[in-house]
Amino acid sequence: MDSTVKQKLEVANKVYYYWNIATWLGQQKQQVETFPYTIRILLEAVLRQSTKRPELKKSLPSFINWDHAHEQDIPFKPERVILQDFTGIPALVDLAAMRDKLVAVGGNANQVNPDVPVDLVVDHSVQVDRSGDSAAFAYNVKREFERNHERYSFLKWAQQAFKNLTIIPPDTGIIHQINLEYLAQVVATKMSGEEILAYPDTLVGTDSHTTMVNGLGVLGWGVGGIEAEASMLGEVSYIPMPKVVGVRLTGQLKPGTTATDLALTLTHQLRQHDVVGKLVEFYGPALATLAVADRATIANMAPEYGATCGFFPVDEQTLAYLKLTNRSPEKIKLIKTYLTANHLFYQPNEDELRHYSETESLDLSTVSASVAGPSRPQDLVHLAELPNNFTKYAKQSGLQVSVDQQEFTLRPGALGIAAITSCTNTSNPDVLLAAGLLAKKAVELGLKVPQYVKTSLAPGSKVVSDYLASTGLQDSLDRLGFNLVGYGCTTCIGNSGKLKPELETTLEKHAYPVAAIESGNRNFEGRVHPLIKDTYLASPPLVIAYALAGRLDIDLVHEPITRTVEGQDIYLSDLWPQQSEITRLKQQSLSPERFKANYAAILTQNKIWNKLPAPTGQLYAWNLHSTYIAKPPFFADLTKQRLTPMTNLRVLAKLGNTITTDHISPAGFIGQMTPAGQYLTAHGVATRDFNSYGSRRGNHQVMVRGTLANIRIQNQLTPDKVGGFTQYWPTKQTMTIYEAAQHYKEDKVGLIILAGKDYGMGSSRDWAAKGVALLGVKVVIAESFERIHRSNLAMMGVLPLQFKAGESATTLKLTGEEQFSLVFLPDRHVKVTAASPAGEKTAFEVILRFDTPIEQRYFENHGILPMVVATKMATAR
């Protein structure tokens, strides 16, 4: 590489060194203006990192004609990693076990430390045990610490044991909002010898909605915990050179529509375009009208529209947000100067020059108020059309329920939950102030939410509570039951707690289509609550409007929401605030000082956390009786395996389309009679202390029993039984998937999963791959895979195989009763032979989805984690 690529930049009397993208591209006779911003950032990282890792230079030629190099792999080594506690704790448990393994062979515990800065935000554990009153927050925090003190003690141990690790205590905010408001650098700096280097902030995170930070111009995406561990330990990830879909935004949102409506519209549109595995980059004249909070809402939902990320380049809107959130003037000056010098600051006049693999466009003025559901975020429904979604229940009679000594006759679509929750919306001031203003008008009219609806508010950061209180809007929200319940993901990840007791009891006895409305990003069947099948996503003000109606089978455009005590019909238009009201309050209540005050003591402000005792030392003292933290078995077998023929594989599960990671490894409620519940009971855990699957991801014994145990999963091998059941073929008995897997393990029989399209969509949940590996699954054959889960399977040594186009388990007439054999062919093809009990054989070819060469190395080492340990053990010797 020509030394002229590394250049100097002086900002505020400091000299920085950086790698000039345009200079290198010019040397290759390329114009930087024709490259997407995302490709420029990936190129900069390789230019800079290859000075210390020369082996990375071989990927540089791929960037010259990047849009014709999608078969080539490029390195991606992020500058930092962000974790949440559900996925972060198992990652740290793995690192603790790695230390044990290394020390046992004469190595040093300090060989296992994060190589890059790692921030873990504790936000996934708080549950909505109590809601609808002023005592809810304190009660939920108390229960959170009662349930999770052992996990939190482990985190405090990890904080003192590992270098480069920062733990942000619980009850502070949601990971992605803290990332936006506090952690993200946009342009990072570090010392290298005597030089200060400047470069773009990049990251990966163990939460699929890590993509939210792309709204701030920071390139990053979600990965499984396994891949995050590798990044933490300095391993370079390899990804295929991505396609980049340019989305041109024009026009302006019309009154009565929100950033949520825009995000849901784009999710619908981009799912239809098929952006899976691609980078989406937004540009166009509408960017000038979209604040960072709006962009972040859109970027947040990248996993829902299927993209690796939804990127907004840095512009004046970005700088205004950085100023608002109390980034220093010196930092903001560096960001603008560096990004401008390195051709990474958005230039609208270059829009026509920039080349994209594919393009889409949207006129914002065509967006209308919408919701999405009932079980997929991409299923957009305009408000007037929502009642049509409930005609399928037309033959259902009413459900009688008594709540707070009042009798109600519920009909299909009655609301069990109305939650302002999730990272998507709960820190966008426009939609939250709109919700508060709508609540204020409702209270002034004497309106109330029906008692059977469980209401809750879980803000993304404490700044939100601060400005809602200072404007007086929290009082109105409280009076409608939207009291503060906690700072965390809550309902959106299934931590909704129980419904109103009388309704919960009734629904346990009589299954009925009660629904939920939430301002979140995920609504997979049974996700928010096991008794609720239909969940719709909506903006915070619409959540309140539907809560006031008490039902979803209503046309909010033409029908009244409810009536006053005097009998006056109240329509949505009567309650919806003017944009001028929202803008006025936003200007009054948001300031850098507010952000400064709320983040000044972020690491020490939780007094309960501060007092929590924790062990010390470089090695963790495992408690053999713990049902939360257990030493994992992933490092027991450090032998090699090869792609050799496999025989006599049995089908453990035959699944349909859109099987989510939540189906494979649920995060929420643990049922008493499930294998995981029975394990906990046998170990002396009371039912009320089961906590959630997500909170027990540090214990493989619980998690393997929870794999494929979602109560809504439908295994086609047991068509008459919903939930985690299967056929154990040798005896044709129906039993739990865990029990059958144990029998197959005793039989020394490998297992296979058959699936349809979009297998593994949803959360970046590494336990969805870890769990099936521990069950003994060797192979998953699907019509298509979602990006993160396919990668996770490869990293756990499970073969992801894909049916050829036009073929499926259905077209091949596979029943799941067959025994399967595999022979590996050249060019990543695999011959599969399925032998029926009658001796009939069906042969077909599938594609081995090792998308990068290193993934075969992962398989040969039984996964990436054993591979890393083996490498470090060799160094130790």
SEVORO-996099 format. One record per residue (C-alpha): residue in one letter; x, y, z. Coordinates in steps of 0.2 Angstrom, whole numbers, m for minus. Last residue first. Layout:
   res      px      py      pz
     a       X       Y       Z
...
//
This chain:
   res      px      py      pz
     r      12    m123     128
     a       2    m108     131
     t       2    m103     112
     a      m5    m120     108
     m     m18    m118     121
     k     m22    m101     114
     t     m26    m109      97
     a     m35    m123     104
     v     m46    m111     114
     v     m50    m101      99
     m     m55    m117      89
     p     m65    m123     104
     l     m75    m107     103
     i     m77    m106      84
     g     m86    m123      83
     h     m83    m142      83
     n     m65    m138      77
     e     m68    m145      59
     f     m85    m135      59
     y     m76    m119      63
     r     m63    m122      50
     q     m77    m124      37
     e     m83    m107      43
     i     m66     m99      39
     p     m70    m102      20
     t     m85     m90      20
     d    m103     m94      16
     f    m103    m111      23
     r    m121    m114      17
     l    m119    m132      10
     i    m131    m132      m4
     v    m143    m147      m6
     e    m144    m162     m18
     f    m158    m175     m19
     a    m161    m193     m17
     t    m177    m201     m11
     k    m176    m220      m6
     e    m190    m232      m3
     g    m185    m245      10
     a    m203    m246      18
     p    m196    m236      33
     s    m191    m222      21
     a    m173    m219      16
     a    m168    m201      13
     t    m152    m199       3
     v    m144    m182       3
     k    m130    m177      m9
     v    m121    m162      m3
     h    m115    m147     m14
     r    m101    m135      m8
     d     m92    m134     m24
     p     m87    m153     m23
     l     m98    m166     m16
     f    m101    m171       2
     v    m111    m187       5
     l    m126    m187      17
     s    m137    m200      24
     f    m155    m198      31
     q    m167    m210      39
     e    m185    m207      35
     e    m199    m203      47
     g    m198    m185      43
     t    m212    m186      30
     l    m202    m180      15
     k    m212    m178       0
     l    m199    m170     m10
     t    m210    m155     m14
     t    m215    m154       4
     a    m197    m155      11
     s    m192    m142      m1
     e    m187    m139     m19
     g    m190    m125     m30
     a    m173    m117     m28
     k    m161    m130     m20
     f    m163    m135      m2
     q    m151    m126      10
     l    m139    m135      22
     p    m133    m127      38
     l    m121    m139      46
     v    m119    m138      65
     g    m102    m134      71
     m    m107    m121      83
     m    m100    m107      72
     a    m109    m114      57
     l    m125    m113      66
     n    m122     m96      72
     s    m119     m90      54
     r    m135     m97      48
     h    m144     m89      63
     i    m136     m72      59
     r    m141     m71      41
     e    m159     m78      41
     f    m159     m95      32
     s    m168    m102      17
     e    m177    m118      11
     a    m170    m127      26
     i    m159    m142      30
     v    m152    m141      48
     v    m138    m154      51
     k    m129    m161      66
     v    m142    m160      80
     g    m136    m168      96
     l    m147    m159     108
     l    m131    m149     113
     a    m130    m142      95
     v    m148    m138      95
     g    m146    m127     110
     k    m130    m119     105
     a    m138    m113      89
     a    m154    m106      96
     w    m143    m101     111
     d    m134     m89     100
     r    m150     m78      99
     s    m148     m64      86
     s    m166     m61      87
     g    m178     m63      73
     m    m177     m76      58
     g    m169     m93      61
     y    m177    m102      46
     d    m183     m89      33
     k    m191    m102      22
     g    m195    m120      27
     a    m187    m132      39
     l    m180    m150      42
     i    m170    m153      57
     i    m157    m167      58
     l    m151    m178      72
     g    m136    m190      75
     v    m139    m207      82
     k    m128    m214      96
     d    m143    m223     103
     e    m140    m215     120
     k    m140    m198     111
     y    m156    m203     102
     h    m164    m206     119
     q    m158    m189     125
     a    m164    m181     110
     a    m181    m189     112
     e    m182    m182     130
     y    m178    m165     125
     i    m190    m165     111
     t    m204    m169     123
     m    m213    m186     119
     t    m224    m194     106
     q    m219    m213     105
     k    m216    m221      88
     t    m204    m233      97
     p    m189    m231      85
     w    m196    m215      79
     y    m196    m204      94
     q    m210    m193      88
     t    m209    m174      93
     f    m215    m162     106
     g    m210    m144     111
     g    m226    m135     108
     v    m242    m139      98
     k    m249    m157      98
     d    m260    m164      84
     p    m248    m162      70
     t    m234    m171      80
     l    m220    m174      66
     q    m225    m157      59
     n    m218    m148      74
     q    m228    m133      78
     i    m220    m120      89
     r    m232    m110     100
     i    m227    m117     117
     n    m209    m114     113
     a    m199    m129     118
     l    m187    m130     103
     t    m173    m128     115
     g    m179    m125     133
     r    m171    m141     139
     v    m154    m136     131
     m    m156    m120     140
     v    m159    m126     158
     q    m144    m137     158
     h    m133    m124     148
     n    m134    m112     163
     g    m129     m94     159
     r    m144     m93     148
     r    m155     m93     163
     s    m161     m75     162
     g    m167     m77     144
     y    m177     m93     149
     s    m186     m82     161
     n    m188     m81     180
     f    m191     m98     188
     d    m193     m90     205
     r    m212     m90     206
     t    m211    m109     202
     a    m200    m112     217
     v    m182    m118     213
     g    m177    m134     223
     h    m166    m142     210
     a    m180    m154     204
     t    m191    m139     202
     l    m178    m131     190
     y    m177    m147     180
     q    m196    m149     179
     g    m197    m131     173
     a    m184    m134     160
     p    m192    m150     154
     t    m209    m140     153
     m    m222    m144     166
     q    m219    m128     176
     g    m219    m117     161
     i    m204    m105     159
     f    m209     m88     153
     g    m199     m78     141
     a    m183     m80     130
     p    m188     m94     119
     s    m175    m104     110
     i    m180    m112      94
     h    m197    m103      92
     d    m189     m87      98
     t    m175     m90      85
     t    m189     m88      73
     i    m197    m101      62
     t    m203     m91      47
     n    m209    m106      36
     g    m213    m124      42
     l    m204    m136      54
     k    m200    m155      54
     a    m191    m159      70
     l    m180    m172      77
     v    m177    m180      60
     r    m165    m195      62
     l    m148    m197      54
     n    m143    m214      49
     t    m127    m210      40
     m    m115    m195      38
     p    m101    m195      25
     t     m85    m185      30
     l     m83    m167      31
     r     m70    m168      44
     q     m69    m168      63
     k     m54    m162      74
     t     m52    m165      93
     l     m55    m151     106
     d     m70    m160     114
     a     m73    m153     132
     f     m73    m135     127
     f     m91    m132     124
     p     m97    m140     140
     p    m102    m124     149
     k     m98    m121     167
     a    m114    m116     176
     i    m122    m100     181
     y    m141     m98     184
     t    m146    m115     191
     s    m132    m115     203
     h    m128    m131     213
     l    m111    m133     206
     n    m106    m115     211
     w     m91    m111     200
     a     m78    m100     207
     y     m73     m89     193
     l     m55     m87     189
     q     m46     m70     189
     g     m50     m65     207
     t     m65     m57     216
     p     m83     m63     221
     a     m98     m52     222
     p    m108     m43     235
     l    m122     m31     229
     k    m121     m15     238
     n    m117      m5     222
     w    m131     m14     212
     i    m144      m8     225
     k    m137      10     224
     n    m139      11     206
     q    m131      28     202
     t    m113      22     200
     l    m110      18     182
     i    m121      31     175
     a    m115      45     186
     a    m115      59     174
     y    m127      51     162
     n    m143      59     167
     a    m136      76     172
     k    m127      78     155
     f    m142      73     145
     r    m153      86     153
     e    m139      99     151
     p    m138      95     133
     s    m156     101     131
     l    m173      94     128
     s    m188     101     138
     q    m193     118     130
     q    m188     114     112
     k    m197      97     113
     l    m212     105     121
     r    m214     118     107
     t    m211     104      93
     i    m224      93     100
     e    m237     107     101
     s    m233     113      83
     q    m235      95      77
     q    m253      96      83
     p    m259      83      95
     w    m271      69      91
     l    m285      68     103
     d    m300      74      94
     s    m294      67      77
     l    m294      49      86
     y    m312      51      88
     i    m322      54     104
     d    m341      52     104
     q    m350      62     117
     g    m361      51     129
     e    m359      63     145
     v    m347      50     153
     t    m336      53     137
     r    m337      40     123
     t    m324      29     115
     i    m313      27     100
     p    m326      34      88
     e    m326      25      71
     h    m320      33      55
     v    m301      33      56
     l    m299      22      71
     d    m308       8      63
     i    m310      m4      77
     d    m306     m23      80
     l    m291     m18      91
     r    m299     m17     108
     g    m299      m7     124
     a    m304       9     115
     l    m293      19     127
     a    m279       6     125
     y    m281       8     106
     a    m278      27     108
     i    m264      24     120
     v    m254      12     108
     l    m258      24      94
     p    m249      38     103
     p    m234      26     106
     s    m232      21      88
     a    m239       4      83
     l    m234     m15      83
     y    m248     m27      84
     t    m249     m44      93
     d    m260     m58      90
     k    m258     m75     100
     i    m259     m69     118
     l    m259     m83     131
     p    m240     m85     130
     h    m236     m67     132
     v    m226     m55     122
     r    m218     m68     111
     g    m234     m80     109
     e    m234     m77      90
     f    m220     m66      84
     n    m223     m48      87
     r    m206     m40      87
     n    m202     m21      84
     g    m210     m13      99
     s    m223       1     102
     e    m235     m12     109
     i    m253     m18     105
     a    m259     m35     112
     a    m273     m46     108
     v    m286     m58     116
     p    m291     m72     104
     y    m298     m84     117
     a    m292    m100     125
     h    m303    m104     140
     k    m296    m110     156
     e    m279    m101     156
     l    m288     m87     148
     t    m300     m84     163
     t    m286     m85     175
     e    m276     m72     165
     l    m291     m61     164
     e    m294     m61     182
     p    m276     m58     186
     k    m274     m43     174
     l    m260     m51     163
     k    m245     m59     170
     g    m227     m52     167
     s    m223     m43     151
     n    m205     m49     150
     g    m209     m57     133
     i    m195     m48     124
     c    m206     m33     119
     t    m215     m33     135
     t    m200     m28     146
     c    m185     m21     135
     g    m178     m11     150
     y    m180       4     161
     g    m194       0     172
     v    m213       0     176
     l    m216      19     174
     n    m235      22     174
     f    m246      21     159
     g    m261      18     169
     l    m272      32     161
     r    m269      43     176
     d    m250      39     175
     l    m249      45     157
     s    m258      62     162
     d    m245      64     176
     q    m231      59     165
     l    m236      74     153
     g    m231      87     166
     t    m218      94     154
     s    m204      91     167
     a    m210      74     171
     l    m210      68     153
     y    m193      77     150
     d    m185      68     165
     s    m193      51     161
     v    m186      52     144
     v    m169      56     150
     k    m169      41     161
     s    m167      30     145
     g    m177      19     133
     p    m193      22     143
     a    m204       7     149
     l    m222      12     150
     s    m236       0     155
     t    m254      m4     153
     k    m263     m21     156
     v    m281     m19     149
     y    m295     m28     159
     q    m298     m11     168
     p    m304      m2     153
     v    m293      13     149
     k    m301      30     155
     l    m308      46     147
     g    m312      61     158
     l    m311      73     143
     e    m296      81     151
     v    m288      64     154
     a    m290      60     135
     k    m282      77     131
     k    m267      74     142
     a    m265      56     136
     l    m264      62     118
     l    m251      75     124
     g    m241      61     132
     a    m242      50     117
     a    m236      65     106
     l    m222      68     118
     l    m217      50     116
     v    m218      50      97
     d    m208      66      95
     p    m196      63     108
     n    m190      46     101
     s    m183      37     116
     t    m196      24     118
     n    m199      20     100
     t    m188       6      93
     c    m179       1     109
     s    m194      m7     117
     t    m210      m2     127
     i    m226       8     127
     a    m237      m7     131
     a    m255     m10     129
     i    m259     m28     135
     g    m275     m39     136
     l    m284     m29     122
     a    m300     m36     115
     g    m297     m42      97
     p    m310     m56      98
     r    m325     m50     109
     l    m324     m46     128
     t    m340     m45     138
     f    m335     m36     154
     e    m341     m36     172
     q    m333     m24     185
     q    m328     m30     202
     d    m310     m26     198
     v    m310     m37     183
     s    m324     m49     179
     v    m323     m58     163
     q    m336     m65     150
     l    m330     m70     133
     g    m340     m66     118
     s    m345     m79     105
     q    m332     m84      92
     k    m340     m86      74
     a    m332     m70      68
     y    m315     m74      73
     k    m308     m74      55
     t    m316     m57      54
     f    m303     m50      65
     n    m290     m44      52
     n    m304     m35      43
     p    m305     m23      59
     l    m287     m17      55
     e    m292     m10      38
     a    m295       8      43
     l    m279       9      53
     h    m268       4      38
     v    m261     m14      41
     l    m242     m18      37
     d    m237     m36      38
     q    m218     m33      39
     p    m217     m35      58
     r    m225     m52      58
     s    m237     m60      70
     p    m253     m50      70
     g    m246     m38      63
     a    m241     m21      59
     v    m249      m4      63
     s    m252      11      52
     a    m254      29      50
     s    m251      34      32
     v    m235      36      22
     t    m237      43       4
     s    m230      60      10
     l    m213      50      14
     d    m210      47      m5
     l    m201      30      m5
     s    m187      24     m16
     e    m178       8     m20
     t    m162       4     m28
     e    m150     m11     m31
     s    m132     m14     m31
     y    m129       5     m28
     h    m118      17     m37
     r    m116      35     m31
     l    m115      48     m44
     e    m133      53     m44
     d    m133      56     m25
     e    m117      66     m26
     n    m125      83     m23
     p    m132      76      m7
     q    m115      75       1
     y    m115      65      17
     f     m99      66      27
     l     m88      51      24
     h     m77      58      11
     n     m61      57      22
     a     m58      75      24
     t     m77      78      27
     l     m78      64      40
     y     m62      70      49
     t     m68      88      50
     k     m86      84      55
     i     m81      72      68
     l     m67      82      75
     k     m78      97      77
     i     m91      87      86
     k     m78      80      98
     e     m71      98     102
     p     m89     104     104
     s     m91      90     117
     r    m105      78     115
     n    m120      83     126
     t    m134      74     119
     l    m141      90     110
     k    m124      93     102
     l    m123      75      95
     y    m141      77      89
     a    m136      93      79
     l    m121      85      72
     t    m132      70      65
     q    m144      82      58
     e    m130      91      49
     d    m124      75      40
     v    m118      58      45
     p    m123      44      33
     f    m139      34      37
     f    m137      16      37
     g    m150       2      38
     c    m141     m14      43
     t    m139     m32      39
     a    m156     m31      30
     g    m171     m42      34
     y    m185     m29      35
     e    m187     m34      53
     p    m168     m35      56
     a    m167     m17      49
     m    m180     m11      62
     n    m168      m1      72
     a    m162       9      57
     i    m180      16      55
     t    m182      21      73
     a    m164      28      73
     r    m168      38      58
     d    m183      46      67
     a    m172      50      83
     v    m158      56      71
     a    m170      69      64
     l    m178      67      47
     t    m182      82      37
     a    m164      84      29
     l    m165      66      25
     a    m180      69      14
     p    m169      75       0
     g    m161      58      m4
     y    m151      45       5
     f    m153      29      14
     e    m141      14      14
     v    m147      m4      16
     l    m133     m17      17
     k    m138     m34      11
     g    m140     m51      19
     v    m159     m51      17
     v    m164     m36       6
     d    m179     m44      m2
     h    m189     m31     m11
     q    m205     m37      m2
     r    m196     m36      15
     l    m190     m19       9
     q    m208     m12       7
     h    m216     m19      23
     t    m201     m14      34
     l    m201       3      25
     t    m220       6      29
     l    m216       0      47
     a    m202      12      49
     l    m212      27      41
     d    m227      23      53
     t    m215      23      68
     a    m208      39      62
     t    m225      47      64
     t    m240      51      54
     g    m255      63      59
     p    m248      77      49
     k    m239      72      33
     l    m222      65      33
     q    m211      74      20
     g    m205      71       2
     t    m191      61      m4
     l    m181      45       2
     r    m170      36     m10
     v    m166      19      m4
     g    m149      12     m10
     v    m147      m7      m8
     v    m129     m12      m5
     k    m123     m29      m9
     p    m111     m36       3
     m     m93     m43       0
     p     m96     m59       9
     i     m91     m58      27
     y     m76     m63      37
     s     m74     m60      55
     v     m57     m56      62
     e     m53     m64      79
     g     m47     m52      93
     l     m55     m60     108
     m     m70     m48     109
     s     m73     m52      90
     a     m73     m71      94
     e     m85     m68     109
     a     m96     m58      97
     e     m97     m72      85
     i    m103     m84      98
     g    m115     m71     106
     g    m124     m70      89
     v    m122     m55      79
     g    m131     m39      77
     w    m125     m24      66
     g    m114      m9      65
     l    m109       6      55
     v    m111      22      65
     g    m120      36      55
     l    m132      40      69
     g    m146      30      62
     n    m134      16      60
     v    m135      16      79
     m    m151       6      78
     t    m143      m8      70
     t    m139     m16      87
     h    m157     m21      85
     s    m151     m39      83
     d    m144     m40     100
     t    m126     m47     103
     g    m118     m32      96
     v    m106     m28      83
     l     m96     m11      81
     t     m89       3      70
     d     m83      20      75
     p     m75      28      60
     y     m56      32      61
     a     m44      44      70
     l     m27      38      75
     i     m16      48      88
     e       2      45      85
     e      16      42      97
     g      14      24      98
     s      m3      20      92
     m     m15      31     103
     k     m34      29     100
     t     m48      39      92
     a     m66      35      87
     v     m77      45      75
     v     m96      42      77
     q     m91      40      96
     a    m107      30     101
     l    m108      27     120
     y    m119      40     127
     e    m135      45     118
     l    m135      32     104
     n    m127      17     114
     i    m138      21     129
     q    m153      21     117
     h    m147       4     110
     i    m145      m4     127
     i    m161       1     135
     g    m160      12     150
     t    m152      14     168
     d    m162       1     178
     p    m148     m12     178
     p    m130      m7     179
     i    m118      m3     164
     i    m104     m15     165
     t     m88     m10     156
     l     m75     m23     150
     n     m58     m18     143
     k     m49     m29     155
     f     m58     m44     163
     a     m59     m49     181
     q     m66     m34     190
     q     m81     m32     178
     a     m83     m51     177
     w     m85     m52     196
     k     m98     m39     195
     l    m107     m48     181
     f    m107     m64     191
     s    m115     m55     206
     y    m128     m49     193
     r    m132     m67     188
     e    m133     m72     206
     h    m144     m57     211
     n    m156     m60     197
     r    m172     m65     204
     e    m172     m54     220
     f    m164     m40     210
     e    m178     m40     197
     r    m191     m42     211
     k    m185     m26     219
     v    m184     m17     203
     n    m202     m22     198
     y    m208     m16     215
     a    m199       1     214
     f    m206       4     196
     a    m224      m2     200
     a    m227       9     216
     s    m235      23     206
     d    m248      13     199
     g    m253       4     183
     s    m240     m10     183
     r    m233     m24     193
     d    m223     m39     188
     v    m218     m30     172
     q    m201     m39     171
     v    m183     m32     172
     s    m170     m44     165
     h    m166     m37     148
     d    m158     m21     152
     v    m141     m24     159
     v    m129     m15     147
     l    m113     m23     143
     d     m99     m12     135
     v     m84     m20     127
     p     m68     m11     122
     v     m57     m21     110
     d     m46     m36     113
     p     m57     m43     127
     n     m47     m54     139
     v     m42     m72     139
     q     m23     m74     139
     n     m24     m65     156
     a     m29     m82     164
     n     m12     m89     160
     g      m8    m105     152
     g      m2    m121     160
     v     m14    m134     153
     a     m27    m131     167
     v     m25    m112     166
     l     m30    m113     148
     k     m46    m123     151
     d     m51    m112     166
     r     m49     m96     156
     m     m60    m103     143
     a     m73    m107     156
     a     m73     m88     161
     l     m74     m83     143
     d     m89     m95     140
     v     m98     m87     155
     l     m94     m70     148
     a    m103     m75     132
     p    m117     m83     142
     i    m119     m66     152
     g    m119     m55     137
     t    m134     m63     128
     f    m147     m60     141
     d    m137     m46     149
     q    m135     m35     133
     l    m119     m34     124
     i    m109     m20     114
     v     m93     m24     105
     r     m80     m11      99
     e     m68      m7      85
     p     m76     m20      73
     k     m65     m32      63
     f     m73     m35      47
     p     m63     m45      34
     i     m69     m47      16
     d     m75     m62       7
     q     m77     m63     m12
     e     m92     m70     m21
     h    m100     m53     m20
     a     m86     m46     m30
     h     m95     m38     m45
     d    m102     m24     m34
     w     m85     m21     m26
     n     m75     m17     m42
     i     m60     m10     m33
     f     m66     m16     m16
     s     m61     m34     m20
     p     m43     m29     m23
     l     m41     m25      m4
     s     m45     m43       2
     k     m27     m48       0
     k     m22     m34      12
     l     m29     m43      27
     e     m14     m54      29
     p      m4     m39      33
     r     m12     m38      50
     k      m5     m22      59
     t      m5     m11      43
     s     m19     m21      37
     q     m30     m13      51
     r     m30       4      43
     l     m34      m1      24
     v     m46     m14      30
     a     m56      m2      41
     e     m56      11      28
     l     m63      m1      15
     l     m78      m6      27
     i     m81      13      29
     r     m81      16      11
     i     m92       2       7
     t    m105       9      19
     y    m104      26      12
     p    m109      19      m6
     f     m95      21     m19
     t     m96      33     m34
     e     m90      48     m25
     v     m73      39     m21
     q     m68      39     m39
     q     m58      24     m45
     k     m41      24     m54
     q     m34      11     m41
     q     m22      25     m35
     g     m38      36     m34
     l     m46      23     m23
     w     m31      24     m11
     t     m32      43     m11
     a     m51      43      m9
     i     m50      32       6
     n     m38      42      16
     w     m31      32      31
     y     m30      43      46
     y     m17      52      57
     y     m22      65      70
     v     m13      81      75
     k     m20      91      89
     n     m21     110      88
     a     m40     111      87
     v     m41      99      73
     e     m25      95      62
     l     m27      80      50
     k     m12      70      44
     q     m12      56      30
     k     m10      38      28
     v     m14      34      10
     t       3      42       5
     s      12      27      11
     d       7      17      m5
     m       0       0       0
//
